[in-house]
Amino acid sequence: MPEDAVLITQGTSPTVEGLSIGLASVSGDEARLSIAQPEQQAELITVTAGEIVEVGEYTVEIYEVETDDEGGSVRLRVTPP
């Protein structure tokens, strides 16, 4: 896993490389992310570990989707345009 991978926990919405990313929910091996590009509405996407998704000109690589007693988390990396 790359050193610049970011851990996002449920209930947080950090900005990563210019994207605002919130973890809405985790169910099994799937996570629902709310992702907003600068100056745009957020979109909801469902992802699994190992998936690579395009959000506008950004690339989001999903490394881990996990659940625990406090909800869930996703470890990902964002590559800006």
WOWOSUL-V276392 format. One record per residue. N is the residue number from 1. RES is the residue in one small letter. PHI is phi in whole degrees, -180 to 180 (NA if undefined). OMEGA is omega in radians with two decimals (999 if undefined). D_LAST is the distance of its C-alpha to the last C-alpha in Angstrom with 1 decimal. Layout:
n=N res=RES phi=PHI omega=OMEGA d_last=D_LAST
n=N res=RES phi=PHI omega=OMEGA d_last=D_LAST
//
This chain:
n=1 res=m phi=NA omega=-3.12 d_last=21.0
n=2 res=p phi=-64 omega=3.12 d_last=18.4
n=3 res=e phi=-64 omega=-3.09 d_last=19.4
n=4 res=d phi=-90 omega=3.05 d_last=16.2
n=5 res=a phi=-68 omega=-3.06 d_last=17.0
n=6 res=v phi=-114 omega=3.07 d_last=17.8
n=7 res=l phi=-94 omega=3.09 d_last=21.0
n=8 res=i phi=-117 omega=-3.14 d_last=21.1
n=9 res=t phi=-101 omega=-3.12 d_last=24.7
n=10 res=q phi=-59 omega=3.13 d_last=26.2
n=11 res=g phi=92 omega=3.09 d_last=26.7
n=12 res=t phi=-112 omega=3.13 d_last=23.8
n=13 res=s phi=-141 omega=-3.14 d_last=20.6
n=14 res=p phi=-73 omega=3.01 d_last=18.5
n=15 res=t phi=-99 omega=-3.10 d_last=15.2
n=16 res=v phi=-123 omega=3.13 d_last=12.8
n=17 res=e phi=52 omega=3.10 d_last=9.6
n=18 res=g phi=96 omega=3.09 d_last=10.0
n=19 res=l phi=-98 omega=2.99 d_last=11.2
n=20 res=s phi=-89 omega=-3.04 d_last=15.0
n=21 res=i phi=-124 omega=3.08 d_last=16.3
n=22 res=g phi=-118 omega=3.09 d_last=20.0
n=23 res=l phi=-98 omega=-3.09 d_last=22.3
n=24 res=a phi=-78 omega=-3.11 d_last=24.8
n=25 res=s phi=-163 omega=3.05 d_last=26.9
n=26 res=v phi=-131 omega=3.10 d_last=27.6
n=27 res=s phi=-138 omega=-3.10 d_last=30.1
n=28 res=g phi=64 omega=3.14 d_last=31.0
n=29 res=d phi=-101 omega=3.14 d_last=28.0
n=30 res=e phi=-111 omega=3.07 d_last=25.8
n=31 res=a phi=-126 omega=3.04 d_last=23.8
n=32 res=r phi=-102 omega=3.13 d_last=22.9
n=33 res=l phi=-110 omega=2.98 d_last=19.8
n=34 res=s phi=-105 omega=-3.07 d_last=19.1
n=35 res=i phi=-124 omega=3.13 d_last=15.4
n=36 res=a phi=-123 omega=3.00 d_last=14.5
n=37 res=q phi=-80 omega=3.11 d_last=11.4
n=38 res=p phi=-55 omega=3.07 d_last=12.4
n=39 res=e phi=65 omega=-3.14 d_last=15.4
n=40 res=q phi=-132 omega=3.08 d_last=15.7
n=41 res=q phi=-70 omega=3.08 d_last=18.3
n=42 res=a phi=-73 omega=3.03 d_last=17.8
n=43 res=e phi=-121 omega=3.10 d_last=18.1
n=44 res=l phi=-95 omega=3.08 d_last=20.2
n=45 res=i phi=-132 omega=3.07 d_last=19.4
n=46 res=t phi=-107 omega=-3.08 d_last=21.7
n=47 res=v phi=-131 omega=3.02 d_last=20.5
n=48 res=t phi=-129 omega=3.11 d_last=22.5
n=49 res=a phi=-59 omega=3.14 d_last=22.2
n=50 res=g phi=92 omega=-3.09 d_last=20.6
n=51 res=e phi=-85 omega=3.03 d_last=18.4
n=52 res=i phi=-122 omega=-3.12 d_last=14.8
n=53 res=v phi=-123 omega=3.07 d_last=13.4
n=54 res=e phi=-102 omega=3.06 d_last=10.5
n=55 res=v phi=-125 omega=-3.00 d_last=10.1
n=56 res=g phi=62 omega=3.12 d_last=8.8
n=57 res=e phi=-96 omega=3.13 d_last=5.3
n=58 res=y phi=-91 omega=3.02 d_last=5.5
n=59 res=t phi=-114 omega=3.14 d_last=8.0
n=60 res=v phi=-118 omega=3.12 d_last=11.1
n=61 res=e phi=-103 omega=-3.12 d_last=13.9
n=62 res=i phi=-98 omega=-3.12 d_last=17.3
n=63 res=y phi=-99 omega=-3.11 d_last=19.9
n=64 res=e phi=-143 omega=2.95 d_last=22.9
n=65 res=v phi=-128 omega=-3.07 d_last=24.5
n=66 res=e phi=-134 omega=3.00 d_last=27.7
n=67 res=t phi=-119 omega=3.07 d_last=30.5
n=68 res=d phi=-150 omega=-3.10 d_last=33.1
n=69 res=d phi=-64 omega=-3.09 d_last=35.9
n=70 res=e phi=-98 omega=-3.13 d_last=33.5
n=71 res=g phi=127 omega=-3.12 d_last=31.2
n=72 res=g phi=-162 omega=3.12 d_last=28.2
n=73 res=s phi=-154 omega=3.09 d_last=25.0
n=74 res=v phi=-134 omega=3.03 d_last=21.8
n=75 res=r phi=-111 omega=-3.04 d_last=20.0
n=76 res=l phi=-147 omega=3.04 d_last=16.3
n=77 res=r phi=-134 omega=3.11 d_last=13.2
n=78 res=v phi=-112 omega=3.03 d_last=9.7
n=79 res=t phi=-109 omega=-3.12 d_last=6.7
n=80 res=p phi=-75 omega=3.13 d_last=3.8
n=81 res=p phi=-65 omega=999 d_last=0.0
//
